[in-house]
Amino acid sequence: MKWVTRERPKTDRIACPWLVLNFIDPDAEFLYVPADQVLAVAEREDALSFDAPGARYTHRDGLCSFEVLVDEYEIADPAVRLLARVVHGADVAEDRDATAESRGLLAVAEGFHLLDLDDHRQLELSLPVYDALYAWCRNEVASGRA
């Protein structure tokens, strides 16, 4: 399935593809397009839209797009739920201190954004960050610290 979002990704537009690839659709293809084209491209490409105004999966009820996907796809993994709190804090300015790790993830995401990479190259380089953060979350859950 194709998934489409705004170009020049930051936290949520990298975290969501990680979640999709690992828990929803391992064969997903991601399209990054200008913000004003997300919905039209989604319709034309029969793609699922995310993290854009009017998108199928976007911020709602105080949740970031990553959290919306976790809820919509009923991902019950406690480590994913912990990761969702970290992503929320990194993505939602009013909740920067949602977890101790949120500001660090924000710094990493902003750093990748500042490298001015091609969107797909940025995704490729950033996915291992989320793999590592998920491994940390699994360890926190297993040890009873989360």
N, C-alpha and C positions, 0 to 999 in steps of 0.2 A: 504494500500500500504506500502511496505517496503522502507525505505530510508537508505542509507549507506554513512558513512563518516569515516574519520580517527579517530583512538582511541586517548585517552588522550585529551578530548575536552577542548577548551578554549572558548572565547567569541562567535565567529560565529557558532561554532559547538554545542552551547547550545541555542543561540538566534534563529537559524534556526528551530530547533525542536519546540521551543515555537511558532513561527510563523506558522509552518505547522499545529500543533495541534489546534491552535486557529482560523486559517483563511483558511486553505487549505484542511486538511484531519484529522479530529478529531480521526480517528481510526488508524493513522499511527503507524508503528513500526520502531524503529531506531536501526541500527546495527553500532557498532563502531569496526573497524578492522584496522590492520596495514596499513599504507599509501600505501604501494606497492600492497595491495590486494583490494583496494576500487573498482576499475573498474571491476576486475574479479568477485568479490562477487556481485556487482550490476548486472552483466550479468547473473550469475548463479541463483541469487535469484529474478530476474526480478524486481530489486529495482531501485529507483531513487538515483543517486549519487549527493553529494553536498560537497562543501568546501574541495576539493582535486584536485590535478593536473589532468586535463583531465575530471573532473566531469561534469555532465550535468549542474549543478548549482554551479558556483564557481566565484571567483573574475574575473571581466572583466570590461573593459572601466573605470577603476578607482573606481568601486563599489565593496563592499564586498558581500559575498554570500547572506546575509540577504537582502540587497538592490536588488540584482538580482532576488531573489524570489518575493519580493514585486512588482517589475516591470513585471516579467514574468506572475504572477497571477493577475496582474492589481488590486492590493489592493489599493483602493483610500482613505481609512480611514486616515484623517489627523494626528491622533494620532499615527498610525503605521508609517506614513511618518516621524514624529518627532522622534519616537523610532529608525527608520532606521538611522537617522543622528547620534544619540547617539551611536548606535552599530558601525557604520562606524568609528567614532573617537576612540572607544575602540579597534577596530580590525585592523585598518590601521595605522601603526606606523607614517607615514608621516603626518597624519591628527589627531593627538591626541587631538588637541584643536578644533575639529569640533563643539563641544558643551561643555558647562561648566560641563556637567554630564559625558562626555565620560571617563575622567581619573578615576572617581569614579567607573564606571562600569568595567573598566579595572582592578582596584584594587580588586574588588569583584570577578571577573572571575579568576584572577590569584590566589587569596586566595583559592577559591574552587579547582583549579588545584593543588595547593601545599598541599592540604589535602590528596592527594594520595588515593582518593576514587575509587571504581569501577565506570566505565564510566556511567552506568545506574543509580547508586546511586547519582552521581554528577548531572546528568540531573534532577533526581527527586527533589533533594534539591535546585537546581538552578532555576527551573521553577517559583516558587513563586517570585523570585527576578524580573523576567520579567513581571509577573502579576502586581507587585507593580509599576514598572517603566512605564508600559503601563497605569495604572490608573493615574499616575502623568502626563503622556503625554496627556491623555484625559482631565484632569483638565486644563493644560496649554492651550490647544486648545480652550476649552470652555470659558476660562477667557480672551481669546484674546492675551495672552502673547506669543503665538507661531504661 
